[in-house]
Amino acid sequence: MLRPFLASASALLCVFALASGQNTQTQTAQQPEQSTVQQQTALPPEAINEPVRAIKAPRAPLPSEKDSAGVNRFSFIVYGDTRGRRDGFELQYEHSLIVNSAVATIKKLEKTPFPVRFVIQTGDGVANGAIGRQWNASYVDLINRLTQEGGVPYFLAPGNHDLSSATTHGDPRRQAGLKNFFSANAELIPPEGSPRRLAGYPTFSFGYGHTFFIAFDSNIAGDVKQFEWIKSQLEGLDRSRYRHVIVYSHHPAFSSGPHGGAKVESSTAIIRQKYMPLFHKHHVRIFFAGHEHIFEHWVEHYEDEAGEHRLDQVITGGGGAPLYAYSGDPDTRDYIKDNPDQKITLDRIAKPAYEPGEGAYHYVLVQVDGDRISLEVIGVDWGRNFQPYRSNKADLSDK
């Protein structure tokens, strides 16, 4: 029943565009970027170019990679998609519920064998990253609570709402959001010139204990320079020390929400074609993503000359943005067929809710204990009893 209506709506939009004598390409080329941004917000014009405040450096920064070499027991927190309906006007309310609970969890575990040492975020911090006041009014002070009350480092990977959906690094549509991203995270991500930062990009890595992390910009998944940098980071790792490698970005490889299912977005297609074979080659252990405002967990088994391996993909997009629901299964047949030597199997062990109200705002607490990794999904607000596995815990092991 919906298809005729949608077709009619599309036709009306096309008629409107023709009547106005414009198309989107002409409009983008003729108008300054600022006026395009200004049309998207009720904020005053000065809010757009408002300088973004830097999130405060953590009270307990990570030690150098060398100094943490002996650590093999710790926890960290993952969540994503915090953009809110009132960005630029007030603090993100739903995100504040996540932060309240996360700070409590950090304090609870502080004196245990598994302290929370940092937080990673899978993108879409604000609704429109090109607008400075959205970061200042709605986001920065919430993250300050994590770095000050919680005391922990915070590492954000960029989402499409942070930098736009432009697919090339030099696209003018990205530049305002990129500037604001760097300003907000100036005290958090590795500085320019660091071997753990791709110069000029929001792409970085860090090591803690026996685990290595890479955050990449999946908006520009096709960027050759970024791909080669990530490849070099993986190739240069001492795997006798870094037994676990964890990557994260905004876009996932597989998902069942409105961005996935039968639809394959360009970033997803490139991740499947280029990044997943790279991750297999270097035995990446977990791939965290967001973009879909759901919780979903896939387990991929594959083989190579070293034996059988497992790669978990965890989608955690319940950080405060409007929740999504299951929209259909992704078609993985070509992905499996294109890699016959690896004997890939894909199993989904946590499926998204069928209705948004059955999901939950949530974050993920990950516990690393030597070779063992486990996770706990912590729901907030009405979702406190959220149980995506018929419980809220999973052990990321076949043993």
C-alpha positions in Angstrom: 0.0 0.0 0.0 2.9 2.4 0.7 4.6 2.2 -2.7 2.0 4.2 -4.8 2.1 6.9 -2.1 5.9 7.1 -2.0 6.0 7.3 -5.8 3.5 10.1 -5.7 5.5 12.0 -3.1 8.7 11.6 -5.1 6.9 13.0 -8.2 5.6 16.0 -6.2 9.1 16.7 -5.0 10.4 16.6 -8.5 7.7 18.9 -9.8 8.5 21.3 -7.0 12.1 21.3 -7.9 11.4 22.0 -11.5 9.0 24.7 -10.7 11.5 26.5 -8.6 14.0 26.3 -11.5 16.7 24.6 -9.4 18.2 21.2 -8.9 20.3 20.2 -5.9 23.6 20.2 -7.8 23.0 23.8 -9.1 21.9 25.0 -5.7 25.0 23.5 -3.9 27.3 25.1 -6.5 25.7 28.6 -6.5 25.0 29.1 -2.8 27.6 29.5 0.0 27.9 26.5 2.3 26.9 28.6 5.3 23.5 29.5 3.9 22.8 25.8 3.2 23.6 25.0 6.8 21.5 27.9 8.0 18.4 26.6 6.3 18.7 23.5 8.4 18.4 25.1 11.8 16.3 27.6 13.7 19.4 28.8 15.5 20.7 32.4 14.7 23.3 32.8 12.0 26.1 33.4 14.6 25.5 29.9 16.0 26.8 28.3 12.9 30.4 29.6 13.1 30.6 29.6 16.9 34.0 28.3 17.8 33.7 24.8 19.3 35.0 24.3 22.8 37.5 21.5 23.4 36.3 18.7 25.6 38.5 18.6 28.7 41.4 16.2 28.8 40.7 13.2 31.0 41.8 13.3 34.6 43.4 9.8 34.1 44.8 9.7 30.6 46.0 6.4 29.2 49.7 5.6 29.9 52.0 5.3 27.0 51.8 2.1 25.0 55.2 1.1 26.4 54.0 1.7 30.0 50.8 -0.3 29.6 52.5 -3.3 28.0 51.8 -5.7 30.9 48.1 -5.0 31.2 45.7 -7.8 30.1 42.7 -7.2 32.3 40.5 -4.1 32.0 37.1 -2.8 30.8 36.0 -0.2 28.3 32.6 1.3 27.3 31.2 1.6 23.7 28.2 3.4 22.5 27.1 5.6 19.5 24.6 7.9 17.8 24.0 10.5 20.4 22.6 13.3 18.2 19.4 14.8 19.7 16.3 16.6 18.6 17.2 19.8 20.4 20.9 20.0 19.4 22.1 23.6 19.6 19.5 24.5 22.2 20.0 22.3 25.2 21.9 19.2 26.5 21.0 16.0 24.8 18.6 14.5 27.3 18.7 10.8 26.2 22.5 11.0 25.9 22.6 12.3 29.5 20.9 9.1 30.7 23.7 7.1 29.1 26.4 9.4 30.7 24.7 9.2 34.1 24.8 5.4 34.0 28.3 5.2 32.5 29.8 7.4 35.2 28.2 5.2 37.8 29.6 2.1 36.2 33.1 3.7 35.9 33.0 4.5 39.6 31.6 1.1 40.6 34.5 -0.7 38.8 37.3 1.7 39.7 38.8 -0.5 42.5 38.1 -3.9 40.8 40.4 -6.0 38.6 38.5 -4.6 35.6 38.5 -0.8 35.8 36.9 1.1 32.9 39.9 2.7 31.2 38.2 4.6 28.3 35.1 5.1 26.3 34.8 4.7 22.5 32.0 6.2 20.5 30.9 5.0 17.0 29.8 8.4 15.6 27.0 11.0 15.1 27.8 13.0 18.2 25.5 15.8 17.1 22.8 16.3 14.4 24.8 18.7 12.3 28.5 18.9 13.0 28.9 22.0 10.8 27.0 24.1 13.4 29.4 25.0 16.3 26.7 25.7 18.8 25.3 22.1 18.5 28.6 20.8 19.9 28.9 23.6 22.6 25.3 23.6 23.8 24.4 19.9 23.6 27.4 17.7 23.6 30.7 19.0 25.0 29.6 19.3 28.6 28.2 15.8 28.6 31.5 14.3 27.5 33.3 16.5 30.1 31.4 14.5 32.7 33.0 11.3 31.4 36.5 12.8 31.2 36.2 14.6 34.6 33.7 12.8 36.8 34.5 9.4 35.3 38.1 10.6 34.6 38.5 8.4 31.5 39.6 9.2 27.9 37.0 9.4 25.2 37.6 8.5 21.6 35.0 9.5 19.0 34.9 8.1 15.4 33.1 10.5 13.0 29.6 9.8 11.7 27.8 11.2 8.7 25.9 13.7 10.9 29.3 15.0 12.2 31.0 15.5 8.9 28.2 15.2 6.3 27.6 12.3 3.9 30.2 13.5 1.4 32.4 10.5 0.3 35.7 12.2 -0.4 38.0 13.8 2.1 38.4 17.1 0.3 34.7 17.7 -0.4 33.7 21.2 0.8 30.7 19.9 2.5 32.9 18.1 5.1 35.1 21.0 6.0 33.1 22.9 8.6 32.2 19.6 10.4 35.8 18.4 10.2 37.0 21.7 11.8 34.5 21.4 14.6 35.3 17.7 15.1 39.0 18.5 15.5 38.2 21.4 17.9 36.0 19.3 20.1 38.5 16.4 20.3 41.7 18.4 20.4 42.6 17.1 23.9 41.4 13.6 23.3 42.7 12.0 20.0 46.4 11.7 19.1 47.8 15.0 18.0 48.8 15.9 14.5 52.3 14.4 13.8 51.7 11.3 16.0 52.4 8.0 14.3 48.9 7.0 15.7 47.1 9.7 13.7 46.6 10.0 9.9 47.5 13.6 9.2 44.6 15.8 8.4 42.0 13.0 9.0 39.8 12.0 11.9 41.4 8.6 11.7 43.6 7.4 14.6 44.7 4.4 16.7 45.9 3.7 20.2 47.2 0.7 22.1 46.4 -0.2 25.7 47.7 -3.3 27.3 47.6 -6.3 25.0 44.8 -4.7 22.9 45.0 -2.3 19.9 42.2 0.0 18.6 41.7 1.7 15.3 39.0 4.3 14.7 38.4 5.1 11.0 36.2 7.5 9.0 33.7 5.3 7.2 32.0 8.2 5.5 35.0 8.2 3.2 35.5 4.4 3.2 36.8 4.6 -0.4 39.6 7.0 0.5 42.9 5.2 -0.6 45.1 7.2 1.7 43.0 6.2 4.8 42.9 2.6 3.7 46.7 2.4 3.2 47.3 4.1 6.6 45.1 1.5 8.4 46.8 -1.3 6.5 50.2 0.0 7.6 49.0 0.3 11.2 47.9 -3.4 11.1 51.1 -4.5 9.3 53.3 -2.8 11.8 51.8 -4.3 14.9 53.7 -6.5 17.3 51.2 -9.3 17.5 53.2 -11.0 20.2 52.1 -8.1 22.3 48.8 -7.0 20.8 46.8 -10.2 21.0 43.5 -8.4 20.3 42.8 -5.9 17.6 39.5 -3.9 17.7 38.3 -1.6 15.0 35.4 0.8 15.0 33.6 3.2 12.7 30.2 4.7 12.1 29.0 2.4 9.3 28.7 -1.4 9.8 29.4 -4.2 7.3 26.0 -5.8 7.9 22.9 -4.5 9.5 19.1 -5.1 9.7 18.0 -1.5 10.4 16.7 1.1 7.9 20.3 1.7 6.6 20.8 -2.0 6.0 18.6 -4.9 5.0 18.2 -5.1 1.3 19.8 -1.7 1.0 23.6 -1.6 0.7 24.9 2.0 1.2 28.2 2.9 -0.5 30.2 2.9 2.7 28.9 -0.5 3.6 29.7 -1.9 0.2 33.3 -0.7 0.4 33.7 -2.0 4.0 32.6 -5.4 2.7 34.8 -5.4 -0.4 38.0 -3.8 1.0 38.1 -3.6 4.8 36.7 -7.0 5.8 39.3 -8.9 3.8 42.0 -6.7 5.5 40.5 -7.4 8.9 40.5 -11.1 8.1 44.1 -11.0 7.1 45.1 -9.4 10.3 42.7 -11.4 12.5 40.8 -8.4 13.8 38.8 -9.5 16.8 35.8 -7.1 17.0 34.3 -4.5 14.7 32.1 -2.0 16.6 29.8 0.3 14.5 26.7 2.5 14.8 24.7 4.3 12.2 21.7 2.1 13.0 20.0 3.2 16.2 19.7 -0.4 17.4 21.7 -3.2 19.0 22.7 -6.0 16.8 25.5 -8.6 17.0 26.9 -10.7 14.2 29.5 -13.5 14.5 31.6 -14.3 11.5 33.7 -17.4 11.3 36.4 -17.8 8.6 39.5 -19.9 7.8 43.0 -19.2 6.5 46.3 -20.9 6.6 46.6 -20.2 10.4 43.4 -22.0 11.2 39.8 -21.0 12.1 39.0 -17.5 13.3 36.1 -15.4 14.7 35.3 -11.8 14.1 32.4 -10.2 16.0 30.5 -7.2 14.6 28.6 -5.3 17.3 26.3 -2.5 16.3 25.6 -0.1 19.2 23.6 3.0 18.1 21.4 3.5 21.2 23.2 6.6 22.6 20.3 9.0 22.4 19.2 9.4 18.7 15.7 8.3 17.9 15.6 4.5 18.0 15.2 2.4 15.0 13.8 -1.1 14.5 14.3 -4.2 12.4 13.9 -3.5 8.7 15.0 -6.7 7.0 17.9 -9.1 6.7 21.0 -8.0 4.7 21.8 -10.1 1.7 25.2 -11.6 2.4 25.3 -14.2 -0.4 27.7 -12.3 -2.6 30.0 -11.5 0.3 30.3 -15.2 1.1 30.6 -16.2 -2.5 33.4 -13.7 -3.2 35.6 -15.3 -0.5 35.3 -19.0 -1.1 38.7 -20.0 0.3 37.8 -18.6 3.7 34.6 -20.7 4.2 32.8 -17.8 5.7 29.7 -18.3 7.9 27.7 -15.5 9.4 25.4 -15.9 12.4 23.4 -13.2 14.1 23.2 -13.8 17.8 21.3 -10.6 18.7 18.6 -9.3 16.4 17.1 -5.7 16.6 13.7 -5.2 18.0 10.7 -5.2 15.7 9.4 -1.9 17.1 11.5 1.1 18.3 9.8 0.9 21.7 11.0 -2.6 22.2 14.6 -1.5 21.8 16.5 0.6 24.3 18.9 3.5 24.7 22.0 1.6 25.8 25.8 1.3 26.0 28.1 -1.7 26.0 30.5 -2.6 28.8 33.3 -4.7 27.4 35.5 -6.8 29.7 38.9 -8.0 28.6 40.4 -10.8 30.6 43.5 -12.1 28.9 42.3 -14.0 25.8 38.7 -13.8 26.9 36.4 -10.9 25.9 32.8 -10.6 27.2 30.3 -7.8 27.0 27.3 -6.6 28.9 24.6 -4.4 27.3 23.3 -1.8 29.8 19.9 -0.3 29.0 18.7 3.0 30.5 15.4 4.7 31.1 12.5 2.3 30.2 15.1 -0.1 28.7 16.8 -1.0 32.0 15.8 -4.6 31.5 16.9 -4.8 27.9 18.0 -8.3 27.1 19.1 -8.7 23.4 20.5 -12.2 24.0 17.6 -13.3 26.3 20.0 -11.8 28.8 22.2 -8.8 28.6 25.5 -10.6 28.5 27.6 -12.4 25.9 30.9 -14.2 25.8 32.8 -13.5 22.6 34.3 -17.0 22.4 33.7 -20.3 20.8 35.5 -22.1 23.7 
